Amino acid sequence: MLSPTTWRLADLYAKHAFLLSGLGWGSMPRHAVVRDLDEGRLKILDIRDAPMTGYRAPMSAVYRAASPPGPAGRWLIERLRSLA
């Protein structure tokens, strides 16, 4: 959302508290709010053109050709590729 009144929070606990206080709407991981949904403190909004399954974001792995990733880095790259 582009708006001059958008709050951006890096902490999901703070965002959760804001949502429970009725200070707006936002996306949260379902597992973090399932109890609030079940008990009616929060509800899911049906927003036109917003997929319920989330958005896909392109991702790239960038590294210097002279120093490619080691075993852990290669594992991470392959793991992320397999989840895409």
Buried (B, 14 or more C-beta within 10 A) or exposed (E): EEEEEEEEEEEEEEBBEBBEEEEEEBEBEEEEBEEBEEEEEBEEEEEEEEEEEEEEEEEEEEEEEEEEEEEEEEEEBEEEEEEE
